[in-house]
Each structure stands twice: as structure tokens, then as C-alpha cells.
């Protein structure tokens, strides 16, 4: 599907980047493992038409995927799924909570994401989808959108990761690649991620996961 197809399917034809505000925020590409070999290889090896990122934050990894597509003439788009309201760890940690930039009692992080995409010139490669993970998966399924690559970087609790994997597995095409962030066989900061991924791979009967520098990946059987 082209980006225009995705806009028609997910936004009723109304491009969310068509009329950006004049008072854009300053560039702020703060993130974690936003540049990673697994992300680059997913683009260069699979040449995906549709990449879905669940958990986008300020857009650094979505922009890396989009730039890599542009650099390698891959005619694909990144669907950036996020509520831009933060997860439990963002609300529990004072420093991360400050990044949500609350205004009148409500996070305004989407404005930072929007400014980053506009300033990086990637509005023709990225499609934001401001829904929670489960509802976004349902919408893509309803609209017949399948993903070639999924980058999962949303909640970090075991239950939420397990729910995300179950919700998004039907959206990933056979032979498609799933990359999960915050995977660490030594435990790491978010051991629930590793437990959920390992349990899902065993249940789904997939090979892997293979891991490198805080991310893991595995392929959906054909």
C-alpha cells in the first residue's frame, strides 16, 4: 500500500500533516536505541511497503526507518502508533514525566513528534496513528492493512507486551519481521519484555528470537 492508500484507509483521506502549525517546537529527537542494525537491515533486506511502529515517543526511530527507506529508494511508509500519553514508567519516573510536557493537565508530546517529522522533511513517509496499541491493531485489521515489518516499543510490563504481541501478530504478513525493543536475556531494566517475547515465540512456534544490543527479532512463518 502507498502512503496515500494508508491515509485513505486510516484517516478517511485527511492527511494529518497537511497543515502543520506555524509555531513548531524545536527539534528534540531524544530516544533509546533509535538507530539500530535490526532497523536498518529490516529496510534494506526486506524493502517493506508498510512498517508499523508501536510506541513512537518523539519519533526518533520512526524517522530513522523513514530516512533509511528514502536513502535506499524503498517506496514504503511508517505507521507510527502511539497515544503520546506515555506508559506507566513515564508517569512513575519524574524525569520521564517531564518529557510528556503536560499542558492544562494533559500531555502534549504529540506536538514534539509532529515538529520532528516536519523539520526532518519526512511527512511523506510517516503516518501517525494516535490510538492505543490494541485499537490500532483492530483498525488496521478492519481496513485490510498488513505490515511487512513491526517494531514493538510500547509498554514494558509483561502483560502489556504479551497483549501487544497477540494483537499485532495477525497484522504481520507471513514472512514478515517483528522487532521488539528492551529485550535482554540477562534481565535488564524490563525483564517482563523478555519473558513475554520468549513465551510468545515458544507458543507461536517461531525460530528465535535473535537478539542484539537491546532488541530482538523473529520472523512469522510463511
Phi and psi in degrees as GROMACS dihedral restraints (atoms count N, CA, C in turn):
[ dihedral_restraints ]
;  ai    aj    ak    al  type     phi  dphi    fc
    3     4     5     6     1   -82.8    20    10
    4     5     6     7     1   168.2    20    10
    6     7     8     9     1   -60.9    20    10
    7     8     9    10     1   -37.5    20    10
    9    10    11    12     1   -61.4    20    10
   10    11    12    13     1   -39.1    20    10
   12    13    14    15     1   -62.6    20    10
   13    14    15    16     1   -41.7    20    10
   15    16    17    18     1   -66.5    20    10
   16    17    18    19     1   -39.3    20    10
   18    19    20    21     1   -63.5    20    10
   19    20    21    22     1   -40.6    20    10
   21    22    23    24     1   -65.2    20    10
   22    23    24    25     1   -41.3    20    10
   24    25    26    27     1   -75.3    20    10
   25    26    27    28     1   -38.4    20    10
   27    28    29    30     1  -103.4    20    10
   28    29    30    31     1   -25.0    20    10
   30    31    32    33     1  -122.1    20    10
   31    32    33    34     1    15.3    20    10
   33    34    35    36     1    53.4    20    10
   34    35    36    37     1    34.3    20    10
   36    37    38    39     1    82.7    20    10
   37    38    39    40     1     2.0    20    10
   39    40    41    42     1  -100.0    20    10
   40    41    42    43     1   106.1    20    10
   42    43    44    45     1   -67.4    20    10
   43    44    45    46     1   119.6    20    10
   45    46    47    48     1   -66.8    20    10
   46    47    48    49     1   -16.0    20    10
   48    49    50    51     1  -101.6    20    10
   49    50    51    52     1    10.4    20    10
   51    52    53    54     1   -66.9    20    10
   52    53    54    55     1   -30.0    20    10
   54    55    56    57     1  -137.9    20    10
   55    56    57    58     1    72.7    20    10
   57    58    59    60     1   -67.9    20    10
   58    59    60    61     1   152.0    20    10
   60    61    62    63     1   -67.3    20    10
   61    62    63    64     1   152.3    20    10
   63    64    65    66     1   -72.9    20    10
   64    65    66    67     1   -28.8    20    10
   66    67    68    69     1   -96.6    20    10
   67    68    69    70     1    63.6    20    10
   69    70    71    72     1   -64.5    20    10
   70    71    72    73     1   143.8    20    10
   72    73    74    75     1   -69.5    20    10
   73    74    75    76     1   161.5    20    10
   75    76    77    78     1   -65.2    20    10
   76    77    78    79     1   153.7    20    10
   78    79    80    81     1   -60.2    20    10
   79    80    81    82     1   136.6    20    10
   81    82    83    84     1  -152.4    20    10
   82    83    84    85     1    93.5    20    10
   84    85    86    87     1  -101.6    20    10
   85    86    87    88     1    33.5    20    10
   87    88    89    90     1   -61.3    20    10
   88    89    90    91     1   134.2    20    10
   90    91    92    93     1  -169.4    20    10
   91    92    93    94     1  -169.4    20    10
   93    94    95    96     1  -134.6    20    10
   94    95    96    97     1   123.1    20    10
   96    97    98    99     1    51.2    20    10
   97    98    99   100     1    39.6    20    10
   99   100   101   102     1   -72.5    20    10
  100   101   102   103     1   -25.1    20    10
  102   103   104   105     1  -111.6    20    10
  103   104   105   106     1   118.6    20    10
  105   106   107   108     1  -151.6    20    10
  106   107   108   109     1   142.8    20    10
  108   109   110   111     1   -55.6    20    10
  109   110   111   112     1   -36.8    20    10
  111   112   113   114     1   -62.9    20    10
  112   113   114   115     1   -37.4    20    10
  114   115   116   117     1   -68.7    20    10
  115   116   117   118     1   -45.7    20    10
  117   118   119   120     1   -62.5    20    10
  118   119   120   121     1   -45.1    20    10
  120   121   122   123     1   -66.3    20    10
  121   122   123   124     1   -33.0    20    10
  123   124   125   126     1   -59.6    20    10
  124   125   126   127     1   -37.0    20    10
  126   127   128   129     1   -77.2    20    10
  127   128   129   130     1   -49.1    20    10
  129   130   131   132     1   -72.6    20    10
  130   131   132   133     1   -33.4    20    10
  132   133   134   135     1   -84.9    20    10
  133   134   135   136     1   -41.1    20    10
  135   136   137   138     1   -96.1    20    10
  136   137   138   139     1   -19.7    20    10
  138   139   140   141     1    45.4    20    10
  139   140   141   142     1    60.8    20    10
  141   142   143   144     1   -72.0    20    10
  142   143   144   145     1   146.1    20    10
  144   145   146   147     1   -85.0    20    10
  145   146   147   148     1   -34.5    20    10
  147   148   149   150     1  -132.6    20    10
  148   149   150   151     1   120.5    20    10
  150   151   152   153     1  -112.1    20    10
  151   152   153   154     1   134.3    20    10
  153   154   155   156     1  -113.8    20    10
  154   155   156   157     1   127.3    20    10
  156   157   158   159     1  -111.4    20    10
  157   158   159   160     1   121.9    20    10
  159   160   161   162     1  -104.3    20    10
  160   161   162   163     1   111.5    20    10
  162   163   164   165     1    96.2    20    10
  163   164   165   166     1    89.5    20    10
  165   166   167   168     1  -106.0    20    10
  166   167   168   169     1   -27.6    20    10
  168   169   170   171     1    58.6    20    10
  169   170   171   172     1  -117.9    20    10
  171   172   173   174     1   -94.4    20    10
  172   173   174   175     1     1.3    20    10
  174   175   176   177     1    96.2    20    10
  175   176   177   178     1     6.7    20    10
  177   178   179   180     1   -61.2    20    10
  178   179   180   181     1   -46.2    20    10
  180   181   182   183     1   -74.6    20    10
  181   182   183   184     1   -35.8    20    10
  183   184   185   186     1   -61.1    20    10
  184   185   186   187     1   -40.1    20    10
  186   187   188   189     1   -68.3    20    10
  187   188   189   190     1   -37.3    20    10
  189   190   191   192     1   -62.3    20    10
  190   191   192   193     1   -44.0    20    10
  192   193   194   195     1   -61.3    20    10
  193   194   195   196     1   -44.8    20    10
  195   196   197   198     1   -65.1    20    10
  196   197   198   199     1   -42.9    20    10
  198   199   200   201     1   -64.6    20    10
  199   200   201   202     1   -39.5    20    10
  201   202   203   204     1   -64.0    20    10
  202   203   204   205     1   -39.5    20    10
  204   205   206   207     1   -58.9    20    10
  205   206   207   208     1   -47.6    20    10
  207   208   209   210     1   -62.9    20    10
  208   209   210   211     1   -42.2    20    10
  210   211   212   213     1   -66.1    20    10
  211   212   213   214     1   -27.6    20    10
  213   214   215   216     1  -110.2    20    10
  214   215   216   217     1    17.4    20    10
  216   217   218   219     1    53.6    20    10
  217   218   219   220     1    42.3    20    10
  219   220   221   222     1   -94.4    20    10
  220   221   222   223     1   119.1    20    10
  222   223   224   225     1   -83.1    20    10
  223   224   225   226     1    65.0    20    10
  225   226   227   228     1  -125.5    20    10
  226   227   228   229     1   171.9    20    10
  228   229   230   231     1  -132.7    20    10
  229   230   231   232     1   155.1    20    10
  231   232   233   234     1  -110.9    20    10
  232   233   234   235     1   120.0    20    10
  234   235   236   237     1   -88.8    20    10
  235   236   237   238     1   116.0    20    10
  237   238   239   240     1   -99.2    20    10
  238   239   240   241     1   104.7    20    10
  240   241   242   243     1   -96.7    20    10
  241   242   243   244     1   125.1    20    10
  243   244   245   246     1  -169.2    20    10
  244   245   246   247     1   149.9    20    10
  246   247   248   249     1   -82.8    20    10
  247   248   249   250     1   -20.0    20    10
  249   250   251   252     1    57.5    20    10
  250   251   252   253     1    30.3    20    10
  252   253   254   255     1  -110.2    20    10
  253   254   255   256     1    -4.0    20    10
  255   256   257   258     1    85.9    20    10
  256   257   258   259     1   165.9    20    10
  258   259   260   261     1  -110.8    20    10
  259   260   261   262     1  -177.4    20    10
  261   262   263   264     1   -58.8    20    10
  262   263   264   265     1   -38.1    20    10
  264   265   266   267     1   -68.8    20    10
  265   266   267   268     1   -28.8    20    10
  267   268   269   270     1   -71.0    20    10
  268   269   270   271     1   -31.1    20    10
  270   271   272   273     1   -84.2    20    10
  271   272   273   274     1   -26.2    20    10
  273   274   275   276     1   -82.5    20    10
  274   275   276   277     1   -27.5    20    10
  276   277   278   279     1   -98.7    20    10
  277   278   279   280     1   123.4    20    10
  279   280   281   282     1   -61.6    20    10
  280   281   282   283     1   -39.7    20    10
  282   283   284   285     1   -67.1    20    10
  283   284   285   286     1   -44.0    20    10
  285   286   287   288     1   -68.3    20    10
  286   287   288   289     1   -35.2    20    10
  288   289   290   291     1   -60.9    20    10
  289   290   291   292     1   -37.7    20    10
  291   292   293   294     1   -62.1    20    10
  292   293   294   295     1   -31.5    20    10
  294   295   296   297     1   -66.8    20    10
  295   296   297   298     1   -19.9    20    10
  297   298   299   300     1   -71.0    20    10
  298   299   300   301     1   -15.2    20    10
  300   301   302   303     1    50.4    20    10
  301   302   303   304     1    61.1    20    10
  303   304   305   306     1   -65.8    20    10
  304   305   306   307     1   141.6    20    10
  306   307   308   309     1  -129.6    20    10
  307   308   309   310     1   119.2    20    10
  309   310   311   312     1    54.8    20    10
  310   311   312   313     1    40.5    20    10
  312   313   314   315     1    81.2    20    10
  313   314   315   316     1    17.8    20    10
  315   316   317   318     1  -143.0    20    10
  316   317   318   319     1   135.3    20    10
  318   319   320   321     1   -60.2    20    10
  319   320   321   322     1   145.0    20    10
  321   322   323   324     1  -122.6    20    10
  322   323   324   325     1    27.9    20    10
  324   325   326   327     1   -60.8    20    10
  325   326   327   328     1   -30.2    20    10
  327   328   329   330     1   -56.9    20    10
  328   329   330   331     1   -34.6    20    10
  330   331   332   333     1   -62.9    20    10
  331   332   333   334     1   -34.3    20    10
  333   334   335   336     1   -68.6    20    10
  334   335   336   337     1   -46.1    20    10
  336   337   338   339     1   -57.0    20    10
  337   338   339   340     1   -48.3    20    10
  339   340   341   342     1   -57.5    20    10
  340   341   342   343     1   -47.8    20    10
  342   343   344   345     1   -61.9    20    10
  343   344   345   346     1   -40.5    20    10
  345   346   347   348     1   -62.7    20    10
  346   347   348   349     1   -44.2    20    10
  348   349   350   351     1   -65.5    20    10
  349   350   351   352     1   -42.8    20    10
  351   352   353   354     1   -65.5    20    10
  352   353   354   355     1   -47.0    20    10
  354   355   356   357     1   -64.7    20    10
  355   356   357   358     1   -31.8    20    10
  357   358   359   360     1   -82.7    20    10
  358   359   360   361     1    -3.8    20    10
  360   361   362   363     1    68.8    20    10
  361   362   363   364     1    32.9    20    10
  363   364   365   366     1  -115.6    20    10
  364   365   366   367     1    23.7    20    10
  366   367   368   369     1   -66.7    20    10
  367   368   369   370     1   -20.4    20    10
  369   370   371   372     1   -88.5    20    10
  370   371   372   373     1     3.6    20    10
  372   373   374   375     1  -120.6    20    10
  373   374   375   376     1   -15.5    20    10
  375   376   377   378     1  -120.7    20    10
  376   377   378   379     1   138.1    20    10
  378   379   380   381     1  -122.7    20    10
  379   380   381   382     1   106.8    20    10
  381   382   383   384     1   -72.4    20    10
  382   383   384   385     1   146.1    20    10
  384   385   386   387     1  -136.9    20    10
  385   386   387   388     1    94.8    20    10
  387   388   389   390     1   -81.3    20    10
  388   389   390   391     1    70.0    20    10
  390   391   392   393     1  -131.6    20    10
  391   392   393   394     1   160.5    20    10
  393   394   395   396     1   -69.2    20    10
  394   395   396   397     1   162.6    20    10
  396   397   398   399     1   -57.2    20    10
  397   398   399   400     1   -48.9    20    10
  399   400   401   402     1   -66.2    20    10
  400   401   402   403     1   -43.6    20    10
  402   403   404   405     1   -67.3    20    10
  403   404   405   406     1   -36.2    20    10
  405   406   407   408     1   -63.3    20    10
  406   407   408   409     1   -42.6    20    10
  408   409   410   411     1   -62.0    20    10
  409   410   411   412     1   -40.9    20    10
  411   412   413   414     1   -63.1    20    10
  412   413   414   415     1   -40.8    20    10
  414   415   416   417     1   -64.7    20    10
  415   416   417   418     1   -45.4    20    10
  417   418   419   420     1   -62.1    20    10
  418   419   420   421     1   -40.7    20    10
  420   421   422   423     1   -62.4    20    10
  421   422   423   424     1   -43.7    20    10
  423   424   425   426     1   -61.7    20    10
  424   425   426   427     1   -38.1    20    10
  426   427   428   429     1   -89.2    20    10
  427   428   429   430     1     1.2    20    10
  429   430   431   432     1    73.3    20    10
  430   431   432   433     1    26.8    20    10
  432   433   434   435     1   -92.2    20    10
  433   434   435   436     1   124.0    20    10
  435   436   437   438     1  -112.5    20    10
  436   437   438   439     1   152.2    20    10
  438   439   440   441     1  -108.2    20    10
  439   440   441   442     1   140.8    20    10
  441   442   443   444     1   -84.7    20    10
  442   443   444   445     1   -33.3    20    10
  444   445   446   447     1  -138.7    20    10
  445   446   447   448     1   137.3    20    10
  447   448   449   450     1  -123.1    20    10
  448   449   450   451     1   130.1    20    10
  450   451   452   453     1  -112.0    20    10
  451   452   453   454     1   109.9    20    10
  453   454   455   456     1   -98.9    20    10
  454   455   456   457     1   116.1    20    10
  456   457   458   459     1  -148.8    20    10
  457   458   459   460     1    52.6    20    10
  459   460   461   462     1  -102.9    20    10
  460   461   462   463     1  -118.4    20    10
  462   463   464   465     1   -67.3    20    10
  463   464   465   466     1   160.6    20    10
  465   466   467   468     1  -115.4    20    10
  466   467   468   469     1    -2.0    20    10
  468   469   470   471     1   -82.0    20    10
  469   470   471   472     1   146.6    20    10
  471   472   473   474     1   -55.5    20    10
  472   473   474   475     1   -44.1    20    10
  474   475   476   477     1   -64.3    20    10
  475   476   477   478     1   -41.7    20    10
  477   478   479   480     1   -71.1    20    10
  478   479   480   481     1   -37.0    20    10
  480   481   482   483     1   -65.8    20    10
  481   482   483   484     1   -43.0    20    10
  483   484   485   486     1   -60.9    20    10
  484   485   486   487     1   -41.1    20    10
  486   487   488   489     1   -65.5    20    10
  487   488   489   490     1   -40.8    20    10
  489   490   491   492     1   -62.8    20    10
  490   491   492   493     1   -43.8    20    10
  492   493   494   495     1   -62.0    20    10
  493   494   495   496     1   -43.8    20    10
  495   496   497   498     1   -64.8    20    10
  496   497   498   499     1   -39.8    20    10
  498   499   500   501     1   -68.9    20    10
  499   500   501   502     1   -38.1    20    10
  501   502   503   504     1   -93.9    20    10
  502   503   504   505     1   -16.4    20    10
  504   505   506   507     1   -56.8    20    10
  505   506   507   508     1   -42.6    20    10
  507   508   509   510     1   -66.0    20    10
  508   509   510   511     1   -22.6    20    10
  510   511   512   513     1   -78.5    20    10
  511   512   513   514     1   -28.4    20    10
  513   514   515   516     1   -75.1    20    10
  514   515   516   517     1   129.1    20    10
  516   517   518   519     1   -69.8    20    10
  517   518   519   520     1   153.9    20    10
  519   520   521   522     1   -56.9    20    10
  520   521   522   523     1   133.4    20    10
  522   523   524   525     1    86.7    20    10
  523   524   525   526     1    -4.7    20    10
  525   526   527   528     1   -77.5    20    10
  526   527   528   529     1   164.5    20    10
  528   529   530   531     1  -111.2    20    10
  529   530   531   532     1   133.0    20    10
  531   532   533   534     1  -113.3    20    10
  532   533   534   535     1   127.5    20    10
  534   535   536   537     1  -115.0    20    10
  535   536   537   538     1   129.0    20    10
  537   538   539   540     1  -117.9    20    10
  538   539   540   541     1   134.6    20    10
  540   541   542   543     1   -88.5    20    10
  541   542   543   544     1   164.0    20    10
  543   544   545   546     1    64.5    20    10
  544   545   546   547     1    31.2    20    10
  546   547   548   549     1   -94.6    20    10
  547   548   549   550     1   127.9    20    10
  549   550   551   552     1  -151.0    20    10
  550   551   552   553     1   111.5    20    10
  552   553   554   555     1   -67.0    20    10
  553   554   555   556     1   -15.5    20    10
  555   556   557   558     1   -88.6    20    10
  556   557   558   559     1     1.7    20    10
  558   559   560   561     1   111.8    20    10
  559   560   561   562     1   -65.8    20    10
  561   562   563   564     1    65.3    20    10
  562   563   564   565     1  -165.9    20    10
  564   565   566   567     1   -75.1    20    10
  565   566   567   568     1   -28.1    20    10
  567   568   569   570     1  -127.3    20    10
  568   569   570   571     1    72.2    20    10
  570   571   572   573     1   -62.4    20    10
  571   572   573   574     1   -23.0    20    10
  573   574   575   576     1   -62.4    20    10
  574   575   576   577     1   -31.7    20    10
  576   577   578   579     1   -62.6    20    10
  577   578   579   580     1   -48.2    20    10
  579   580   581   582     1   -63.7    20    10
  580   581   582   583     1   -43.0    20    10
  582   583   584   585     1   -62.0    20    10
  583   584   585   586     1   -43.8    20    10
  585   586   587   588     1   -65.3    20    10
  586   587   588   589     1   -43.7    20    10
  588   589   590   591     1   -65.6    20    10
  589   590   591   592     1   -46.0    20    10
  591   592   593   594     1   -61.0    20    10
  592   593   594   595     1   -43.6    20    10
  594   595   596   597     1   -64.2    20    10
  595   596   597   598     1   -40.8    20    10
  597   598   599   600     1   -66.6    20    10
  598   599   600   601     1   -43.9    20    10
  600   601   602   603     1   -62.4    20    10
  601   602   603   604     1   -39.7    20    10
  603   604   605   606     1   -64.6    20    10
  604   605   606   607     1   -42.8    20    10
  606   607   608   609     1   -67.7    20    10
  607   608   609   610     1   -39.8    20    10
  609   610   611   612     1   -82.0    20    10
  610   611   612   613     1   -10.4    20    10
  612   613   614   615     1    68.6    20    10
  613   614   615   616     1    36.7    20    10
  615   616   617   618     1   -99.1    20    10
  616   617   618   619     1   155.4    20    10
  618   619   620   621     1   -75.9    20    10
  619   620   621   622     1   148.1    20    10
  621   622   623   624     1    97.6    20    10
  622   623   624   625     1  -158.9    20    10
  624   625   626   627     1   -80.2    20    10
  625   626   627   628     1   152.6    20    10
  627   628   629   630     1   -93.8    20    10
  628   629   630   631     1   142.1    20    10
  630   631   632   633     1  -130.1    20    10
  631   632   633   634     1   150.7    20    10
  633   634   635   636     1  -158.8    20    10
  634   635   636   637     1   122.3    20    10
  636   637   638   639     1    46.7    20    10
  637   638   639   640     1    53.0    20    10
  639   640   641   642     1    87.3    20    10
  640   641   642   643     1     1.1    20    10
  642   643   644   645     1  -128.5    20    10
  643   644   645   646     1   158.0    20    10
  645   646   647   648     1  -132.3    20    10
  646   647   648   649     1   166.0    20    10
  648   649   650   651     1  -147.4    20    10
  649   650   651   652     1   152.9    20    10
  651   652   653   654     1  -158.1    20    10
  652   653   654   655     1   157.6    20    10
  654   655   656   657     1  -108.1    20    10
  655   656   657   658     1   138.7    20    10
  657   658   659   660     1   -75.5    20    10
  658   659   660   661     1   128.4    20    10
  660   661   662   663     1   -58.8    20    10
  661   662   663   664     1   147.0    20    10
